[in-house]
Amino acid sequence: MFPTAPAGRGFSVYVHVPFCATRCGYCDFNTYTAAELGGGGSRAAYAETALAEIRLARKTLGDAELPVRTVFFGGGTPTLLPADDLGRILRGIAAEFGLAPGVEVTTEANPESVDAAYLGRLRDHGFTRVSFGMQSAQPHVLAVLDRRHTPDRPQHAVAEARAAGFEHVSLDLIYGASGETAADWRASLAAALAAEPDHLSAYALTVEEGTRLAARVRRGELSAPDDDTLADRYLIADEMLGAAGLQWYEVSNWAANDAARCHHNLAYWHGWDWWGIGPGAHSHLGGTRWWNVKHPTTYAARLAAAASPAQDREVLTAEDRRVERVMLGVRLREGIPLEGLDDTGRAATRGLVEEGLLDPAEYADGRAVLTLWGRLLADAVVRALLGWGAAKV
């Protein structure tokens, strides 16, 4: 089922915690409220179930040295679990695989799901980074997104994380919600920056089928995000974040310095290896990708029976891997080497430079790196580099 683990090579671990207090209207992630779960898969039992998969991972991968470089707890809302449960899971990863020196350990958190004492416990357990879902500082925008925290709670949470000893703190924002104005967006950015995080993510709102937001847009209660408005919001974000000393390193992510970057996400973007723990979690090792069954109850039952929770897998071809390197790498600040493109891609780059989508100085040095204008049209640039169509300026 699984490939041979590469000896002497570090990798990452993702832990999916599938629980939320309520479901946000825009979210299509594999998450469940307590009311949606029956039988097994409870929050109380989750740490032990996750530990069972960690032990399975170690057994499956054999004795190869695999020091873990990054660990990321996502969801869902990982901080709905007790801090000691998250610490138990982290200790299990350390016991089975070992943690590399300077390991980055991140958890996502809703601002209302933690307090100063909780954050202190996380720090004591070895967590080094926390990422808060702020989304907006405007009450009417939070209401459209079905967010429950008060507008100023994220800023207080950042201060509590700093007091607990977290050096790296991130805030996530979403722009383009129905009713949000440019002034609203500037105010949200200003509020986020006033909290002094060293990392900020800003994502354009997308309307995913099957969500409550999609139903409200379909009924005409809310307007769908407008592409021109989203572009304007992005330009505002880059201007304000850059002026505050946060520089982009991936299209939707800005950091104060290299240490403040999310190295776990960089592992994904560079196509490194990772094991995903939890229901619906995806893993990648040596060109093979697999994913677990989605429902927490089924996931727990598989592990209780000493069976793999994996649902299916795919083996990536050389072409699959090349395409992913282009799709992900071009979104990064360092871009991709021109020699990594095929003849069609290299032929397209000159036109992309002339259209202002790729940086001419970087191009002269043999790299395809997006300009600010190129970041706005990153998907179109990718299509052009892969020969899937011209970038429409």
FITI-845661 format. One record per residue (C-alpha): x, y, z. Coordinates in steps of 0.02 Angstrom, whole numbers, plus 50000, padded with zeros to 5 digits. Example, Ala and Ser with C-alpha at 12.3 -4.5 7.8 and 13.67 -1.06 7.14 Angstrom:
BEGIN
<node><x>50615</x><y>49775</y><z>50390</z></node>
<node><x>50684</x><y>49947</y><z>50357</z></node>
END
This chain:
BEGIN
<node><x>50000</x><y>50000</y><z>50000</z></node>
<node><x>50137</x><y>50123</y><z>50048</z></node>
<node><x>50306</x><y>50162</y><z>49969</z></node>
<node><x>50470</x><y>50131</y><z>50055</z></node>
<node><x>50519</x><y>50272</y><z>50171</z></node>
<node><x>50674</x><y>50366</y><z>50111</z></node>
<node><x>50811</x><y>50340</y><z>50240</z></node>
<node><x>50891</x><y>50491</y><z>50321</z></node>
<node><x>50762</x><y>50612</y><z>50254</z></node>
<node><x>50650</x><y>50716</y><z>50366</z></node>
<node><x>50466</x><y>50738</y><z>50338</z></node>
<node><x>50314</x><y>50826</y><z>50409</z></node>
<node><x>50159</x><y>50772</y><z>50504</z></node>
<node><x>49986</x><y>50848</y><z>50486</z></node>
<node><x>49855</x><y>50812</y><z>50620</z></node>
<node><x>49676</x><y>50843</y><z>50568</z></node>
<node><x>49557</x><y>50880</y><z>50712</z></node>
<node><x>49383</x><y>50872</y><z>50633</z></node>
<node><x>49280</x><y>50961</y><z>50767</z></node>
<node><x>49200</x><y>51133</y><z>50764</z></node>
<node><x>49083</x><y>51219</y><z>50887</z></node>
<node><x>48980</x><y>51282</y><z>50739</z></node>
<node><x>49000</x><y>51270</y><z>50551</z></node>
<node><x>49048</x><y>51431</y><z>50461</z></node>
<node><x>48938</x><y>51465</y><z>50311</z></node>
<node><x>49082</x><y>51470</y><z>50186</z></node>
<node><x>49174</x><y>51315</y><z>50247</z></node>
<node><x>49177</x><y>51150</y><z>50151</z></node>
<node><x>49316</x><y>51068</y><z>50254</z></node>
<node><x>49296</x><y>50896</y><z>50330</z></node>
<node><x>49229</x><y>50956</y><z>50497</z></node>
<node><x>49087</x><y>50907</y><z>50613</z></node>
<node><x>48993</x><y>50987</y><z>50756</z></node>
<node><x>48949</x><y>50881</y><z>50906</z></node>
<node><x>48769</x><y>50869</y><z>50845</z></node>
<node><x>48827</x><y>50791</y><z>50681</z></node>
<node><x>48922</x><y>50649</y><z>50762</z></node>
<node><x>48844</x><y>50489</y><z>50824</z></node>
<node><x>48924</x><y>50338</y><z>50903</z></node>
<node><x>49115</x><y>50340</y><z>50903</z></node>
<node><x>49234</x><y>50475</y><z>50846</z></node>
<node><x>49204</x><y>50584</y><z>50998</z></node>
<node><x>49316</x><y>50727</y><z>51053</z></node>
<node><x>49354</x><y>50637</y><z>51216</z></node>
<node><x>49425</x><y>50485</y><z>51126</z></node>
<node><x>49509</x><y>50576</y><z>50983</z></node>
<node><x>49685</x><y>50592</y><z>51054</z></node>
<node><x>49698</x><y>50405</y><z>51082</z></node>
<node><x>49630</x><y>50370</y><z>50907</z></node>
<node><x>49757</x><y>50488</y><z>50828</z></node>
<node><x>49896</x><y>50405</y><z>50928</z></node>
<node><x>49842</x><y>50237</y><z>50856</z></node>
<node><x>49869</x><y>50303</y><z>50679</z></node>
<node><x>50038</x><y>50376</y><z>50730</z></node>
<node><x>50092</x><y>50204</y><z>50791</z></node>
<node><x>50026</x><y>50129</y><z>50629</z></node>
<node><x>50127</x><y>50256</y><z>50529</z></node>
<node><x>50286</x><y>50210</y><z>50619</z></node>
<node><x>50255</x><y>50024</y><z>50593</z></node>
<node><x>50213</x><y>50050</y><z>50409</z></node>
<node><x>50366</x><y>50156</y><z>50373</z></node>
<node><x>50487</x><y>50039</y><z>50458</z></node>
<node><x>50649</x><y>50088</y><z>50544</z></node>
<node><x>50704</x><y>50226</y><z>50426</z></node>
<node><x>50764</x><y>50385</y><z>50512</z></node>
<node><x>50625</x><y>50511</y><z>50483</z></node>
<node><x>50649</x><y>50660</y><z>50598</z></node>
<node><x>50494</x><y>50769</y><z>50592</z></node>
<node><x>50534</x><y>50945</y><z>50534</z></node>
<node><x>50361</x><y>51020</y><z>50553</z></node>
<node><x>50198</x><y>50970</y><z>50639</z></node>
<node><x>50035</x><y>51059</y><z>50599</z></node>
<node><x>49870</x><y>51036</y><z>50691</z></node>
<node><x>49727</x><y>51094</y><z>50579</z></node>
<node><x>49543</x><y>51067</y><z>50563</z></node>
<node><x>49412</x><y>51099</y><z>50611</z></node>
<node><x>49463</x><y>51184</y><z>50771</z></node>
<node><x>49607</x><y>51089</y><z>50853</z></node>
<node><x>49592</x><y>51196</y><z>51009</z></node>
<node><x>49422</x><y>51123</y><z>51048</z></node>
<node><x>49524</x><y>50977</y><z>51116</z></node>
<node><x>49605</x><y>51002</y><z>51286</z></node>
<node><x>49782</x><y>51071</y><z>51273</z></node>
<node><x>49846</x><y>50915</y><z>51360</z></node>
<node><x>49768</x><y>50806</y><z>51224</z></node>
<node><x>49860</x><y>50904</y><z>51089</z></node>
<node><x>50017</x><y>50885</y><z>51193</z></node>
<node><x>49990</x><y>50696</y><z>51205</z></node>
<node><x>49977</x><y>50684</y><z>51016</z></node>
<node><x>50135</x><y>50787</y><z>50993</z></node>
<node><x>50229</x><y>50678</y><z>51118</z></node>
<node><x>50170</x><y>50524</y><z>51022</z></node>
<node><x>50243</x><y>50593</y><z>50861</z></node>
<node><x>50406</x><y>50632</y><z>50950</z></node>
<node><x>50414</x><y>50458</y><z>51028</z></node>
<node><x>50384</x><y>50366</y><z>50865</z></node>
<node><x>50484</x><y>50473</y><z>50743</z></node>
<node><x>50588</x><y>50600</y><z>50839</z></node>
<node><x>50579</x><y>50787</y><z>50813</z></node>
<node><x>50714</x><y>50875</y><z>50712</z></node>
<node><x>50811</x><y>51015</y><z>50798</z></node>
<node><x>50713</x><y>51178</y><z>50784</z></node>
<node><x>50552</x><y>51086</y><z>50738</z></node>
<node><x>50405</x><y>51200</y><z>50698</z></node>
<node><x>50245</x><y>51149</y><z>50788</z></node>
<node><x>50089</x><y>51246</y><z>50737</z></node>
<node><x>49908</x><y>51240</y><z>50787</z></node>
<node><x>49764</x><y>51331</y><z>50709</z></node>
<node><x>49644</x><y>51409</y><z>50833</z></node>
<node><x>49483</x><y>51506</y><z>50835</z></node>
<node><x>49510</x><y>51660</y><z>50944</z></node>
<node><x>49363</x><y>51618</y><z>51057</z></node>
<node><x>49423</x><y>51438</y><z>51084</z></node>
<node><x>49577</x><y>51484</y><z>51187</z></node>
<node><x>49625</x><y>51590</y><z>51335</z></node>
<node><x>49791</x><y>51638</y><z>51416</z></node>
<node><x>49800</x><y>51480</y><z>51521</z></node>
<node><x>49764</x><y>51367</y><z>51372</z></node>
<node><x>49898</x><y>51451</y><z>51266</z></node>
<node><x>50022</x><y>51434</y><z>51409</z></node>
<node><x>49988</x><y>51247</y><z>51415</z></node>
<node><x>50017</x><y>51232</y><z>51228</z></node>
<node><x>50183</x><y>51322</y><z>51243</z></node>
<node><x>50233</x><y>51207</y><z>51387</z></node>
<node><x>50195</x><y>51057</y><z>51276</z></node>
<node><x>50316</x><y>51120</y><z>51142</z></node>
<node><x>50205</x><y>51212</y><z>51020</z></node>
<node><x>50304</x><y>51351</y><z>50936</z></node>
<node><x>50176</x><y>51436</y><z>50825</z></node>
<node><x>49990</x><y>51476</y><z>50830</z></node>
<node><x>49878</x><y>51535</y><z>50687</z></node>
<node><x>49716</x><y>51624</y><z>50732</z></node>
<node><x>49566</x><y>51634</y><z>50615</z></node>
<node><x>49524</x><y>51819</y><z>50623</z></node>
<node><x>49441</x><y>51838</y><z>50450</z></node>
<node><x>49381</x><y>52018</y><z>50481</z></node>
<node><x>49371</x><y>52155</y><z>50611</z></node>
<node><x>49201</x><y>52213</y><z>50549</z></node>
<node><x>49045</x><y>52144</y><z>50637</z></node>
<node><x>48936</x><y>52140</y><z>50481</z></node>
<node><x>49071</x><y>52046</y><z>50384</z></node>
<node><x>49092</x><y>51920</y><z>50526</z></node>
<node><x>48904</x><y>51895</y><z>50523</z></node>
<node><x>48905</x><y>51856</y><z>50336</z></node>
<node><x>49044</x><y>51730</y><z>50367</z></node>
<node><x>48952</x><y>51654</y><z>50517</z></node>
<node><x>49101</x><y>51689</y><z>50630</z></node>
<node><x>49062</x><y>51691</y><z>50817</z></node>
<node><x>49203</x><y>51789</y><z>50895</z></node>
<node><x>49191</x><y>51975</y><z>50937</z></node>
<node><x>49288</x><y>52091</y><z>50820</z></node>
<node><x>49427</x><y>52129</y><z>50944</z></node>
<node><x>49451</x><y>51952</y><z>51013</z></node>
<node><x>49589</x><y>51902</y><z>50888</z></node>
<node><x>49698</x><y>52048</y><z>50941</z></node>
<node><x>49681</x><y>51998</y><z>51124</z></node>
<node><x>49721</x><y>51817</y><z>51078</z></node>
<node><x>49882</x><y>51873</y><z>50992</z></node>
<node><x>49934</x><y>51967</y><z>51149</z></node>
<node><x>49896</x><y>51814</y><z>51256</z></node>
<node><x>49999</x><y>51704</y><z>51139</z></node>
<node><x>50146</x><y>51824</y><z>51150</z></node>
<node><x>50132</x><y>51825</y><z>51339</z></node>
<node><x>50132</x><y>51635</y><z>51339</z></node>
<node><x>50299</x><y>51637</y><z>51247</z></node>
<node><x>50248</x><y>51609</y><z>51066</z></node>
<node><x>50374</x><y>51695</y><z>50954</z></node>
<node><x>50276</x><y>51660</y><z>50796</z></node>
<node><x>50093</x><y>51710</y><z>50785</z></node>
<node><x>49989</x><y>51718</y><z>50626</z></node>
<node><x>49819</x><y>51792</y><z>50583</z></node>
<node><x>49707</x><y>51734</y><z>50440</z></node>
<node><x>49596</x><y>51858</y><z>50348</z></node>
<node><x>49463</x><y>51834</y><z>50214</z></node>
<node><x>49416</x><y>51970</y><z>50090</z></node>
<node><x>49273</x><y>51990</y><z>49967</z></node>
<node><x>49122</x><y>51950</y><z>50076</z></node>
<node><x>48954</x><y>52022</y><z>50026</z></node>
<node><x>48937</x><y>52198</y><z>50096</z></node>
<node><x>49121</x><y>52223</y><z>50133</z></node>
<node><x>49186</x><y>52391</y><z>50072</z></node>
<node><x>49364</x><y>52444</y><z>50036</z></node>
<node><x>49360</x><y>52544</y><z>50197</z></node>
<node><x>49304</x><y>52388</y><z>50293</z></node>
<node><x>49449</x><y>52290</y><z>50221</z></node>
<node><x>49575</x><y>52426</y><z>50263</z></node>
<node><x>49507</x><y>52432</y><z>50440</z></node>
<node><x>49524</x><y>52243</y><z>50459</z></node>
<node><x>49703</x><y>52248</y><z>50396</z></node>
<node><x>49743</x><y>52392</y><z>50513</z></node>
<node><x>49669</x><y>52298</y><z>50661</z></node>
<node><x>49767</x><y>52142</y><z>50617</z></node>
<node><x>49930</x><y>52239</y><z>50599</z></node>
<node><x>49901</x><y>52329</y><z>50763</z></node>
<node><x>49908</x><y>52159</y><z>50850</z></node>
<node><x>50085</x><y>52140</y><z>50781</z></node>
<node><x>50082</x><y>51961</y><z>50713</z></node>
<node><x>50238</x><y>51910</y><z>50619</z></node>
<node><x>50136</x><y>51818</y><z>50487</z></node>
<node><x>49973</x><y>51855</y><z>50399</z></node>
<node><x>49872</x><y>51757</y><z>50272</z></node>
<node><x>49741</x><y>51843</y><z>50164</z></node>
<node><x>49624</x><y>51737</y><z>50059</z></node>
<node><x>49493</x><y>51785</y><z>49932</z></node>
<node><x>49322</x><y>51719</y><z>49982</z></node>
<node><x>49267</x><y>51575</y><z>49871</z></node>
<node><x>49090</x><y>51509</y><z>49862</z></node>
<node><x>49101</x><y>51320</y><z>49877</z></node>
<node><x>48957</x><y>51211</y><z>49820</z></node>
<node><x>48862</x><y>51127</y><z>49960</z></node>
<node><x>48896</x><y>51265</y><z>50087</z></node>
<node><x>48769</x><y>51377</y><z>50171</z></node>
<node><x>48853</x><y>51526</y><z>50088</z></node>
<node><x>48825</x><y>51450</y><z>49915</z></node>
<node><x>48640</x><y>51425</y><z>49955</z></node>
<node><x>48622</x><y>51605</y><z>50012</z></node>
<node><x>48707</x><y>51670</y><z>49854</z></node>
<node><x>48597</x><y>51558</y><z>49747</z></node>
<node><x>48441</x><y>51628</y><z>49833</z></node>
<node><x>48501</x><y>51806</y><z>49803</z></node>
<node><x>48522</x><y>51845</y><z>49989</z></node>
<node><x>48707</x><y>51882</y><z>49966</z></node>
<node><x>48810</x><y>51935</y><z>49816</z></node>
<node><x>48949</x><y>51825</y><z>49749</z></node>
<node><x>49127</x><y>51891</y><z>49760</z></node>
<node><x>49173</x><y>52002</y><z>49612</z></node>
<node><x>49340</x><y>51969</y><z>49526</z></node>
<node><x>49384</x><y>52153</y><z>49504</z></node>
<node><x>49341</x><y>52189</y><z>49686</z></node>
<node><x>49447</x><y>52042</y><z>49743</z></node>
<node><x>49594</x><y>52109</y><z>49642</z></node>
<node><x>49574</x><y>52281</y><z>49721</z></node>
<node><x>49568</x><y>52203</y><z>49894</z></node>
<node><x>49727</x><y>52105</y><z>49859</z></node>
<node><x>49819</x><y>52262</y><z>49804</z></node>
<node><x>49766</x><y>52351</y><z>49964</z></node>
<node><x>49828</x><y>52204</y><z>50067</z></node>
<node><x>49998</x><y>52197</y><z>49982</z></node>
<node><x>50019</x><y>52385</y><z>50001</z></node>
<node><x>49975</x><y>52391</y><z>50186</z></node>
<node><x>50065</x><y>52232</y><z>50235</z></node>
<node><x>50222</x><y>52282</y><z>50141</z></node>
<node><x>50221</x><y>52453</y><z>50224</z></node>
<node><x>50211</x><y>52365</y><z>50393</z></node>
<node><x>50363</x><y>52257</y><z>50355</z></node>
<node><x>50275</x><y>52097</y><z>50305</z></node>
<node><x>50336</x><y>52033</y><z>50137</z></node>
<node><x>50248</x><y>51908</y><z>50025</z></node>
<node><x>50327</x><y>51737</y><z>50009</z></node>
<node><x>50176</x><y>51647</y><z>49934</z></node>
<node><x>50033</x><y>51728</y><z>49841</z></node>
<node><x>49917</x><y>51731</y><z>49994</z></node>
<node><x>50048</x><y>51738</y><z>50132</z></node>
<node><x>50158</x><y>51874</y><z>50206</z></node>
<node><x>50292</x><y>51859</y><z>50342</z></node>
<node><x>50408</x><y>51974</y><z>50438</z></node>
<node><x>50561</x><y>51866</y><z>50400</z></node>
<node><x>50612</x><y>51691</y><z>50347</z></node>
<node><x>50589</x><y>51620</y><z>50523</z></node>
<node><x>50410</x><y>51684</y><z>50527</z></node>
<node><x>50358</x><y>51591</y><z>50369</z></node>
<node><x>50247</x><y>51438</y><z>50389</z></node>
<node><x>50376</x><y>51304</y><z>50353</z></node>
<node><x>50245</x><y>51168</y><z>50360</z></node>
<node><x>50151</x><y>51244</y><z>50214</z></node>
<node><x>50317</x><y>51269</y><z>50124</z></node>
<node><x>50342</x><y>51082</y><z>50139</z></node>
<node><x>50180</x><y>51057</y><z>50042</z></node>
<node><x>50223</x><y>51188</y><z>49913</z></node>
<node><x>50395</x><y>51112</y><z>49883</z></node>
<node><x>50321</x><y>50937</y><z>49863</z></node>
<node><x>50406</x><y>50862</y><z>50015</z></node>
<node><x>50344</x><y>50709</y><z>50111</z></node>
<node><x>50214</x><y>50710</y><z>50249</z></node>
<node><x>50094</x><y>50594</y><z>50340</z></node>
<node><x>49919</x><y>50657</y><z>50374</z></node>
<node><x>49839</x><y>50595</y><z>50535</z></node>
<node><x>49651</x><y>50600</y><z>50554</z></node>
<node><x>49488</x><y>50575</y><z>50457</z></node>
<node><x>49502</x><y>50637</y><z>50279</z></node>
<node><x>49686</x><y>50681</y><z>50300</z></node>
<node><x>49797</x><y>50667</y><z>50146</z></node>
<node><x>49976</x><y>50602</y><z>50146</z></node>
<node><x>50119</x><y>50601</y><z>50022</z></node>
<node><x>50276</x><y>50497</y><z>50019</z></node>
<node><x>50396</x><y>50468</y><z>49876</z></node>
<node><x>50270</x><y>50509</y><z>49740</z></node>
<node><x>50125</x><y>50412</y><z>49814</z></node>
<node><x>49976</x><y>50506</y><z>49885</z></node>
<node><x>49839</x><y>50428</y><z>49993</z></node>
<node><x>49695</x><y>50489</y><z>50097</z></node>
<node><x>49595</x><y>50426</y><z>50245</z></node>
<node><x>49410</x><y>50390</y><z>50260</z></node>
<node><x>49319</x><y>50551</y><z>50299</z></node>
<node><x>49198</x><y>50516</y><z>50439</z></node>
<node><x>49271</x><y>50516</y><z>50617</z></node>
<node><x>49167</x><y>50367</y><z>50670</z></node>
<node><x>49226</x><y>50260</y><z>50524</z></node>
<node><x>49404</x><y>50320</y><z>50550</z></node>
<node><x>49400</x><y>50271</y><z>50734</z></node>
<node><x>49322</x><y>50102</y><z>50697</z></node>
<node><x>49458</x><y>50059</y><z>50570</z></node>
<node><x>49596</x><y>50096</y><z>50695</z></node>
<node><x>49507</x><y>50007</y><z>50837</z></node>
<node><x>49508</x><y>49853</y><z>50726</z></node>
<node><x>49696</x><y>49876</y><z>50694</z></node>
<node><x>49657</x><y>49914</y><z>50511</z></node>
<node><x>49724</x><y>50055</y><z>50404</z></node>
<node><x>49607</x><y>50206</y><z>50394</z></node>
<node><x>49666</x><y>50240</y><z>50215</z></node>
<node><x>49525</x><y>50248</y><z>50088</z></node>
<node><x>49621</x><y>50259</y><z>49924</z></node>
<node><x>49785</x><y>50311</y><z>49845</z></node>
<node><x>49864</x><y>50370</y><z>49684</z></node>
<node><x>50040</x><y>50352</y><z>49617</z></node>
<node><x>50098</x><y>50513</y><z>49536</z></node>
<node><x>50181</x><y>50498</y><z>49366</z></node>
<node><x>50335</x><y>50600</y><z>49322</z></node>
<node><x>50221</x><y>50717</y><z>49225</z></node>
<node><x>50100</x><y>50733</y><z>49372</z></node>
<node><x>50244</x><y>50784</y><z>49483</z></node>
<node><x>50312</x><y>50909</y><z>49356</z></node>
<node><x>50141</x><y>50990</y><z>49338</z></node>
<node><x>50124</x><y>51005</y><z>49527</z></node>
<node><x>50297</x><y>51082</y><z>49541</z></node>
<node><x>50245</x><y>51216</y><z>49418</z></node>
<node><x>50073</x><y>51244</y><z>49494</z></node>
<node><x>50139</x><y>51263</y><z>49671</z></node>
<node><x>50313</x><y>51331</y><z>49641</z></node>
<node><x>50260</x><y>51478</y><z>49534</z></node>
<node><x>50157</x><y>51544</y><z>49680</z></node>
<node><x>50313</x><y>51562</y><z>49787</z></node>
<node><x>50423</x><y>51717</y><z>49800</z></node>
<node><x>50573</x><y>51622</y><z>49731</z></node>
<node><x>50470</x><y>51557</y><z>49585</z></node>
<node><x>50534</x><y>51412</y><z>49481</z></node>
<node><x>50688</x><y>51385</y><z>49373</z></node>
<node><x>50656</x><y>51402</y><z>49187</z></node>
<node><x>50747</x><y>51237</y><z>49161</z></node>
<node><x>50605</x><y>51152</y><z>49257</z></node>
<node><x>50483</x><y>51199</y><z>49118</z></node>
<node><x>50456</x><y>51102</y><z>48958</z></node>
<node><x>50481</x><y>51181</y><z>48787</z></node>
<node><x>50302</x><y>51249</y><z>48785</z></node>
<node><x>50323</x><y>51328</y><z>48956</z></node>
<node><x>50490</x><y>51407</y><z>48915</z></node>
<node><x>50419</x><y>51476</y><z>48753</z></node>
<node><x>50276</x><y>51556</y><z>48850</z></node>
<node><x>50388</x><y>51645</y><z>48974</z></node>
<node><x>50449</x><y>51781</y><z>48856</z></node>
<node><x>50271</x><y>51836</y><z>48821</z></node>
<node><x>50229</x><y>51832</y><z>49007</z></node>
<node><x>50377</x><y>51947</y><z>49041</z></node>
<node><x>50320</x><y>52066</y><z>48903</z></node>
<node><x>50145</x><y>52068</y><z>48977</z></node>
<node><x>50214</x><y>52115</y><z>49148</z></node>
<node><x>50167</x><y>51951</y><z>49232</z></node>
<node><x>50343</x><y>51885</y><z>49262</z></node>
<node><x>50487</x><y>51984</y><z>49334</z></node>
<node><x>50612</x><y>52028</y><z>49195</z></node>
<node><x>50764</x><y>52033</y><z>49311</z></node>
<node><x>50724</x><y>51861</y><z>49381</z></node>
<node><x>50692</x><y>51800</y><z>49205</z></node>
<node><x>50866</x><y>51857</y><z>49154</z></node>
<node><x>50933</x><y>51753</y><z>49299</z></node>
<node><x>50841</x><y>51598</y><z>49238</z></node>
<node><x>50688</x><y>51600</y><z>49351</z></node>
<node><x>50502</x><y>51628</y><z>49325</z></node>
<node><x>50445</x><y>51742</y><z>49467</z></node>
<node><x>50277</x><y>51828</y><z>49475</z></node>
<node><x>50261</x><y>52017</y><z>49477</z></node>
<node><x>50123</x><y>52097</y><z>49579</z></node>
<node><x>50015</x><y>52097</y><z>49423</z></node>
<node><x>50064</x><y>51916</y><z>49396</z></node>
<node><x>50007</x><y>51870</y><z>49571</z></node>
<node><x>49834</x><y>51936</y><z>49528</z></node>
<node><x>49832</x><y>51820</y><z>49377</z></node>
<node><x>49932</x><y>51675</y><z>49451</z></node>
<node><x>49813</x><y>51541</y><z>49390</z></node>
<node><x>49820</x><y>51609</y><z>49213</z></node>
<node><x>50010</x><y>51614</y><z>49220</z></node>
<node><x>50012</x><y>51431</y><z>49275</z></node>
<node><x>49900</x><y>51382</y><z>49130</z></node>
<node><x>50015</x><y>51471</y><z>49008</z></node>
<node><x>50171</x><y>51389</y><z>49080</z></node>
<node><x>50089</x><y>51218</y><z>49066</z></node>
<node><x>50027</x><y>51250</y><z>48890</z></node>
<node><x>49845</x><y>51246</y><z>48943</z></node>
<node><x>49804</x><y>51415</y><z>48866</z></node>
<node><x>49869</x><y>51593</y><z>48856</z></node>
<node><x>49865</x><y>51709</y><z>49007</z></node>
<node><x>49726</x><y>51836</y><z>48979</z></node>
<node><x>49783</x><y>52009</y><z>49036</z></node>
END
